[in-house]
Amino acid sequence: MKFLEIDSLEQLNTVFRWETPECILNGRVEAYSCKSAGSEKKLFKQLENRYTGNSNDLTPGSISPDELSIISPFGRLDEAAPRKTFFYLLATLNASFPEHDFSDVRPDQFSKQPSLDLVINSVNTTLFNLGNDFIVNKYRMWDTLDDLVRLHECDVYSYNPDIDEDPMNEDGYLWSVNYFFFNRKLKRMVFFSVKSQSIANMSADEDEEVDDDDDDDDMDDTSRRRRHDYMVMGDMEV
């Protein structure tokens, strides 16, 4: 996937962090061209081997022949087009979170959304309830995305990771929403994500760090005193 530098998205992302009395929220919107990079060929080959039933190239995570007709959110994984969609979503996650490897993510961790309008209403409700209506009303977020991917021509998927494998699962993590707007004709993907972290938990972590720093300072003082005593003793005649 090729990351697209879009000025209008950069402007959105500058205002996509805000706070409530209970939590800190970070959002981001990224656009990608569905042009595979050389590093993604390995991922594509893994998926092909896993879901085509090629007994000569089966990997440890391969699917048995009886499971090849599984109906995923993308369609039948024994067909090329659904596998390609699955690949694009995994490649987008790998590009968005380069410190993580999503090659083992299961198809059932994604969901295809039945309606674009339902997604927009859900996102707006979340943002409005949490005090960030300006990114929709003032900065015209949906108009910007429509210009990029023609929203009503897109398939929309959500990503629902296992909690232990969630790349956003950090100290104070509460929840996240992750949507992919995929226009097949344009071969373009928009990744939309919002993460919530608890202020109380983060404040507690900061207090612990301060205490640790104080302990380090005390240790430094003790070390300095011991060094001084040692130097004094070294100057004394025995």
C-alpha positions, -999 to 999 in steps of 0.1 A, spaced: 0 0 0 13 34 -9 6 62 17 -9 92 1 1 126 14 -32 146 13 -31 182 26 -68 181 36 -62 150 57 -32 165 73 -54 194 84 -80 170 98 -54 151 118 -40 183 134 -74 187 152 -81 150 158 -69 149 194 -90 162 222 -99 156 258 -130 151 280 -130 151 318 -126 113 316 -105 105 286 -81 115 260 -91 108 224 -68 104 194 -80 100 159 -65 98 125 -75 95 89 -51 81 63 -54 75 26 -36 47 7 -33 36 -29 -38 -1 -34 -5 -5 -50 15 -33 -35 50 -26 -23 78 -51 -27 77 -59 11 40 -69 8 46 -97 -17 54 -121 12 20 -113 28 2 -119 -4 19 -152 -10 11 -163 26 -26 -156 20 -26 -173 -13 -10 -204 2 -33 -204 32 -66 -201 13 -60 -218 -20 -54 -253 -7 -21 -257 -25 -8 -288 -6 27 -282 -19 29 -247 -3 8 -250 28 20 -229 57 15 -237 94 -15 -215 95 -30 -230 63 -67 -238 60 -78 -274 54 -96 -282 21 -129 -286 40 -127 -250 52 -118 -233 19 -154 -224 11 -157 -204 43 -178 -173 39 -159 -143 52 -169 -106 53 -153 -103 19 -169 -134 3 -156 -169 -3 -119 -171 4 -114 -198 -22 -121 -170 -48 -95 -145 -58 -114 -112 -54 -123 -117 -17 -87 -128 -9 -75 -96 -26 -98 -75 -4 -85 -93 27 -50 -87 16 -56 -49 11 -70 -46 46 -41 -64 62 -16 -44 42 -33 -12 53 -30 -22 89 7 -31 84 13 3 68 -6 22 96 11 3 124 45 -6 111 57 -19 145 31 -47 143 26 -77 120 -10 -84 110 -4 -114 88 -21 -138 112 -52 -117 117 -84 -138 110 -111 -129 85 -137 -130 113 -120 -100 130 -134 -78 102 -170 -70 96 -186 -56 65 -209 -27 73 -244 -29 58 -248 8 52 -225 38 47 -251 60 63 -252 39 95 -214 42 98 -215 80 93 -243 83 119 -224 60 143 -192 80 140 -210 113 142 -228 103 173 -196 92 190 -178 124 181 -206 147 191 -212 129 224 -175 133 232 -174 169 223 -158 169 188 -185 181 165 -162 207 149 -142 181 129 -174 172 112 -191 205 110 -163 230 108 -136 209 90 -162 190 68 -146 156 74 -171 136 54 -168 160 24 -131 155 25 -134 117 25 -160 118 -3 -136 138 -25 -109 112 -19 -128 79 -23 -164 87 -34 -179 73 -2 -211 59 -17 -191 38 -41 -171 22 -12 -173 -10 7 -169 -2 44 -153 -27 68 -146 -24 105 -117 -41 124 -124 -57 157 -92 -71 171 -87 -95 200 -78 -73 230 -44 -89 235 -35 -83 198 -49 -48 195 -21 -24 185 -38 4 204 -40 -15 236 -17 7 258 -19 19 294 -53 34 300 -68 20 268 -106 20 269 -118 14 233 -112 21 197 -131 22 164 -115 13 131 -131 17 97 -118 11 62 -135 28 32 -125 8 1 -132 20 -34 -124 -9 -58 -127 12 -89 -103 39 -77 -81 12 -60 -79 35 -30 -84 29 8 -91 54 36 -84 42 71 -103 59 99 -95 53 136 -103 68 170 -87 56 203 -98 65 238 -75 64 269 -85 69 305 -71 102 320 -72 87 355 -51 57 345 -26 79 326 -24 103 355 -16 74 378 11 62 355 26 97 354 26 98 392 45 65 393 70 78 369 76 109 391 80 87 422 105 66 403 124 97 393 125 108 429 139 74 439 165 78 413 174 113 426 177 99 461 200 71 449 221 97 430 225 117 462 234 86 482 259 76 455 274 111 456 278 110 494 295 76 492 318 88 465 327 118 487 333 97 518 355 73 498 376 102 484 380 116 519 391 82 533 415 79 504 432 111 514 436 101 551 468 84 563 462 51 580 
